[in-house]
Amino acid sequence: MTAAFLWGLSGVVVKSALGAALTAEQLLVLRLVGSAGLLLLGFAVWRPAAFRLPRSAWLGTALLGLAQAILQYAYYRAVMATNVGTAVFLEYLAPILVVMVSWCRGRLAFERWSILATLSALGGSALLVWGGAAGLQISPLALGFGLLAAGTLATQNLLLEWLLPRADRLALFLWSTVAAAVTSLVLGDTSVLTHLGWASGTPLFAVVYMVVLATLIPMVLLMMAIRRLGAARAGLVVTLEPVIASVAAAVLLHEKMALGQWGGGGLILAAVVLMQRAPESRTAD
């Protein structure tokens, strides 16, 4: 719930920062490079053992970092192309994608609760996109980036579920963040690291928030949740995020969503809750 609250507020922080002085590519670099730098410094001083990562986890950790970087970039672009509420609700199709993968792997039973959850998510996403009196509520660009964010969030959670039993949580967090930072140097705008004219007022606060309160702290909390609950069920813990994001955007940014879009968001949240009723497969390893 703490992670959900911090991530929910981050949508407002991102839109304020991007609308002020930073592009999505610049904030991506600052967030991930800043996070990796703080982690490397902190672990070098207090937890040098965290640098040890099993060789068998190297590839998975690199893929995890890649997914995290693409997720952040896609979410930033979706927020700028539409409103915060719509972007985060689209991102929250991720738990349903995890359920579908779990079906295919035999780790989740294919029964009524998971089927109802999937149908609810699909109906919710349709309302989110077409739920207003004017018809199409978001641009194809916003929809594309929103779905990309959902896909990479699902990939992140599945990779975490696979990696956490195989590597130390802190080592995994450290090196996946470093891999994400390296990826951001390719996807993002590295000029922001040398031209510091943006570093005043709201943008500076936004970068500090995104590094510490929207990356370092909630990612540790997410790993703890997935390790205890599994990727398919951990989604229930953070279903408050889109609600917090939407309310915060309405209050602080004066953004509005059509009534049909609120209904679509409600169906997506209902899908995540329904998904928790699905029993695990007896053949799951």
N, C-alpha and C positions, 0 to 999 in steps of 0.2 A: 504493500500500500504506500509506503514511503517512496519507493521508486516511481510508482504511478503518479504520485503528486508532483514529484520533481520533474518528471518527463512531461506531464500535462502542462505545467507552467512554461516549459521550454519553448513550446510553440509560439507563445506570445513574445517571449524574449527574442526568438529567431526573427519573427516578422518585424519587430521594432528595430532590431539591429540591421537587418537587410534593407529596411526602408530608410534607414538613416545614412549609413556610410559603407556598408559591407555588401559584397555580392555573395551568392551561395558558394562560389568557388573559393573565395577568400576566407569565409567563416569555416568552411570545411578544413582548410589547412590549419588555421589557428586553433580550432578545437582539437584536432587529432594530434598535431605536432606538440601542442601545449600539454595535452594529456600524457603522451608518451614521454616527454621530457620530465614532467613531474614524477611519473612512475619510475623512470630510470634513476633519477636522483634519490628518490625516497628509498627504493629497494637497495641501492648501493650503500646507503648509510645504515638502514635499519634491518633489512632482510636480504642480505646477499645470497642466501640459499634459494631465493625465488628466481634467480637467473637460470637455474637448472631445469631444463625442459627435456623430457625423454625424446630421443630421436624419432621414435614411432609416432610422436605427436607433431612433428615439425610441419608436415604438409597440411594436416588438418588445421593447425593454428594459423598458417599463412592464408588458407582459404577463409578462415573465420575473420581475419583482419580485412581481407578483400571484401567480404560481405558487409562488414561493419562500415567501411568507407563508402561503398555504393549506397547502403541504406541511408546514411546521413545526407549524402548528396541528393538522392532521390527525394527524400523528405523535404529538404530545403527548397528544392525546385517546385514540389507540389504545393508547399505553403505559399510560395510567391505567385503561383499560377491560379490559386483558388483561395478560399478562406481556411483558417486553421482547423476548424471543426471538420470540414469535408476531408482535408488532407489526412487528419489523424484517424478518422473513421475508415477511410480506404486502407490505411496502413494496418488497421485492426482486422483486416481479412486474413492476416498471417496465421492466427491460430487455426482457422479452418483449413488452410493449406497444410499445416502440420498434421491435422487429423487425417487428411487425404493420404499423405505420405505414410502415416501410421497404419492406415488400412492396408496399403500395398505391402508394408513390411510385416503385417500380421501382429502388430503390437497393440492394436486397438480393434475391438469387435465391430463388425459391420452390422449394426442393429439400429433400432428406431431412434434412439437419442442422437446418435451421431448423424443419421440421415436427416432428422429434423433440424439439427444444428446447421448442416450444410445448406439445406433449402432456405432456412431463415437468413443465413449470411448472403446467399445469392439474391434473395428478395430485397434484403436491406441495401445491398450495393446498387441494385437497380433503382430503388427509390432515391438513394443518395445522388445518383447521376441524373435521374429524370424526375425527381420528386417535387418540382415546383410548377406553378401555373404556367410558366413560360416554356415548359418542356425541359430541354437539356440545360442543366444547371452549371456544368463545368466544362471546360474546354477539353478536347482530346489530349492536349499536352498535359494538363493537370491529371487526367485519368491515367495516362500512361505512367507518369512519375509516381502517382499514388499506388498503382499496382506493382510497379518495380519496388517501391518501398516495402509493400506487403511481402513480395517474394523474397527479398533479401532478409527481411526480419524473420521469416519462417526458416530460411537457410541458416541464419545465425543461431536460432534456438535449437535446431536439429544438430548442428555441429557442436554446440555446447553440451547437449545431452550425450553425444558420443564421446567427446573429449574429456569431460569432467571426471569420469572414473579412471582415466588413463594418465592424467597429469595433475600436478598440484594446482589448485585454483588460482593462487597468486601468480605462479609462473605463466599459466595460461592467459590470465588477464594482462600481464605485462607484455608478453610477446605478441599477442593478438593486437594489442593497441599499437605496438611498434609497427607491425605489419600494416595496420590501417593507416598509420601516419605516413609510411612510405608510399602507400597507394594514393593518399591524398596529394602527395607531391606531383603525381602524374595527372590526377583528375582535376586538381584545384589550381588556384592562382598563387604561385609562390612569391610573387612580388610583394605581397602583404607582409612578409617576414622582414623585408628590408626598408619598406616605406611605411613609417609608423605615424603618418599624419592622421590616421583614423583613431588613434589611441587616446580618446578623450570622451568623457560623458557616457552616453548610453552604449555605444559600441564596446568600450572597454569593459563595462559592467556585464554586457552580454557574453563576451568571451570568457570572463572569469566564471560566470554562471554555467556556461556550456561545458567548460573544462571540468570544473569541480563538482557542481551540483547536478549536471545533466549527463555526465559521462562516468567519472571515477566512482562516485558513491553509488548511483543506481545500478551500474554494471556489476559491482560486487554483490549487491542485493539480488539481482537477477540470477547470477550464478548460484547463489545459495538456494533460491527458490527452485530452479531447475534441477539442482542436485537432489533435492528432497522430494519434489513432486513430479519430475519428468517434464519434457517440453510440451506435451499435449495438454497437461493439466495446469501448468504454471501460468497459463494465460488468464485463468480466472482471478489470480491475485492482482493483476494489473489492469483489470477492466475498467477501473475508475479513470484511467488516463484520458480517454477521449471525452468523457464527461467533464473532467476538470479543464481540459484544453478548450472545449467549446464554451463553457461558462466563462472562463477567464478571457477568451477572445471577445465574447459578447460584452463583458463588463469593461475591459481595459482598452480594447481596440474598436469597440462598437460594431463588430462584425455581426451579420445576420445570416441565418439559415432558414430556408423555406420550411413550412410545416411538414411537407412530405419528406424533406431531407432529415429532419429530426426523427421522423418515423423510421427512416432507413437506418439511421444510426442506432436507434433502439433495437431494431431487428438484428443488427450485427452484434450488439452487446448480448442480446438474448441468445444468439447462436453460440457465443463463447460460453455462456452459463450452461446451456443445454449440452454442450460438448462435454462438460464435466460429469454428466450423468452416464456417459458411455463407459461400460466396463472394459477393463483391459482384457485382451485376448488371453485365454488360458495357455496358448502355445507360445506366448511372448517369452523371449529369453531374458 
